[in-house]
Each structure stands twice: as structure tokens, then as C-alpha cells.
Amino acid sequence: MKKYSGILSEPLKPDDGPEAYWERIEALARHYEIDLDDDAAWLRLTFELCAAHVPGFKMKEADLPREGTDDRDAEVLREMLSRIKEYGSVQEAATAVVQARPDLGYGDAKSLREWFGDFTNPANRHYDKRRALAFIMARYGT
């Protein structure tokens, strides 16, 4: 977890008004890379805070896909996460990674998407950013 900085590390003063609270909410959303205009922003912010501060929301290391992974896998995940944020789609992100990073050894976007399937939530098979990030953190540190 990234440490809080700036106004997120400064306590409110007794005479601070509602603007100070809203300024901190906006800073918190930026900290977790959440656009407050998104429909699910408040739900995402809730999950991010729970995962950061409530032990029951942390993922056990055993739940992470680790076997058979290496440094290249971590680099692929980093690239995919960056491209997903940029393009908003796993399919487009995989295509962009294959084109931009042939050194990673994926000949086509389909095989990259299949490999990336290990980082989906087994309950609903949707891509789970937290699983991928937790994998990187557990295996390679910050």
C-alpha cells in the first residue's frame, strides 16, 4: 500500500469546513486512481479502503497465481495494467502490449489474454486488478 501524503497525512483542524473534507475525498480518490465521476467510484473507493485497512479484505498469498511465474510475468502484468488503464479494455491492452513489447515473447494478443486469465476472479471470471497487483507485490515487492 502506498503511504498517504500531502493533505491525506494532515489532520483536519477544528474550524475546517466542508471544503476541507471534500478536498481530502478528492485527494483520496486520486491516491487510489479513481475518477469520482465514474458510476462505481464510491463503491471502488470503499473496496480500496477496505483492502488497505481491514484484514478480512486482504487476499491470502495462497490465493495468488504464483507457480511457474518469473520476472517476465511481472513485467507483462505491469504492462497490461498500464495499458488497461489507458485503453479501458483487456483485449485492446493485450493488442497494444504485443505490438509495443515484442521482447516479452507473446506472438499474439489472444495468447496474452489467455495467460492473463489467471488474474481473474474465480467466482465470476472477471479481471481482478487486486489479484494481479497482489501477485506483483507478494512476489516482487513494491
C-alpha positions in Angstrom: 0.0 0.0 0.0 1.3 3.4 -0.9 1.6 5.7 2.1 -0.7 8.7 2.3 1.0 12.0 1.7 0.1 15.7 1.4 -3.3 16.6 2.8 -4.1 12.9 3.4 -1.4 12.9 6.1 -2.5 16.1 7.7 -5.3 16.1 10.4 -8.3 18.3 10.0 -8.4 21.4 12.1 -11.5 22.1 14.3 -12.5 25.1 12.3 -12.2 23.3 8.9 -15.4 23.4 6.9 -16.9 21.0 4.4 -14.5 22.1 1.7 -11.6 20.6 3.6 -13.4 17.3 3.8 -14.2 17.3 0.1 -10.6 18.2 -0.8 -9.5 15.1 1.1 -12.0 12.9 -0.6 -10.7 14.1 -4.0 -7.1 13.5 -2.8 -8.1 10.0 -1.6 -9.7 9.2 -5.0 -6.6 10.4 -6.8 -4.4 8.3 -4.4 -6.4 5.2 -5.5 -6.6 6.3 -9.1 -10.4 6.6 -9.0 -12.4 9.0 -11.1 -15.2 10.3 -8.9 -17.4 10.9 -12.0 -17.5 7.1 -12.6 -20.8 5.4 -11.6 -19.0 3.0 -9.3 -16.5 5.4 -7.9 -17.8 5.3 -4.3 -18.0 1.5 -4.3 -14.5 1.3 -5.7 -13.2 3.7 -3.1 -14.9 1.6 -0.4 -13.2 -1.6 -1.6 -9.8 0.1 -1.9 -10.0 1.4 1.7 -11.2 -1.9 3.0 -8.5 -3.8 1.2 -5.9 -1.3 2.5 -7.1 -1.2 6.1 -9.3 -4.2 7.0 -7.5 -7.6 7.5 -10.6 -9.5 6.3 -10.4 -7.9 2.9 -6.7 -8.7 2.3 -6.0 -11.6 -0.1 -4.2 -14.6 1.2 -0.9 -15.3 -0.5 -2.1 -18.8 -1.3 -4.9 -17.4 -3.4 -2.4 -15.7 -5.8 -1.3 -17.3 -9.0 2.4 -17.8 -8.4 3.6 -21.2 -9.6 5.6 -21.1 -12.8 5.8 -17.3 -12.9 9.0 -15.3 -13.3 10.3 -11.8 -13.8 8.9 -11.6 -17.3 5.4 -12.4 -15.9 5.7 -9.4 -13.5 6.7 -7.2 -16.4 3.8 -8.4 -18.5 1.4 -7.7 -15.7 2.8 -4.2 -15.2 2.5 -3.5 -19.0 -1.1 -4.9 -19.0 -2.2 -2.9 -16.0 -0.8 0.2 -17.6 -2.5 -0.4 -20.9 -5.8 -1.4 -19.3 -5.9 1.9 -17.6 -5.0 3.6 -20.9 -7.4 1.7 -23.2 -10.1 0.5 -20.7 -10.2 -3.0 -22.3 -8.2 -6.2 -21.7 -8.5 -7.0 -25.4 -7.1 -3.6 -26.6 -4.5 -3.7 -23.8 -3.2 -7.1 -24.9 -3.0 -6.0 -28.5 -1.1 -2.9 -27.5 1.3 -4.8 -25.3 2.0 -7.4 -28.1 2.7 -4.6 -30.6 4.8 -2.4 -28.2 6.7 -5.1 -26.4 7.7 -8.0 -28.7 10.6 -8.7 -26.3 8.0 -10.1 -23.8 7.6 -13.1 -26.1 3.8 -13.1 -26.8 3.2 -13.6 -30.6 -0.4 -12.6 -30.5 -2.9 -10.9 -28.2 -5.1 -14.0 -27.8 -2.3 -16.0 -26.1 -1.6 -13.0 -23.9 -5.3 -12.7 -22.9 -5.4 -16.4 -22.1 -2.3 -16.1 -19.8 -3.9 -13.0 -18.3 -6.9 -15.2 -17.4 -5.0 -16.4 -14.3 -5.6 -12.9 -12.9 -9.4 -13.1 -13.0 -11.7 -13.7 -10.1 -12.6 -17.4 -10.0 -16.1 -16.6 -8.8 -17.1 -14.5 -11.8 -14.2 -14.8 -14.2 -13.9 -11.0 -14.5 -10.4 -9.5 -14.5 -9.4 -8.6 -10.9 -6.8 -5.8 -10.7 -6.3 -6.6 -7.0 -5.3 -10.2 -7.7 -2.7 -9.0 -10.3 -1.4 -6.3 -8.1 -1.2 -8.5 -5.1 0.7 -11.1 -7.2 3.3 -8.4 -8.1 3.6 -7.1 -4.6 3.9 -10.6 -3.0 6.3 -11.9 -5.5 8.5 -8.9 -6.3 7.8 -6.3 -3.6 6.9 -2.7 -4.3 
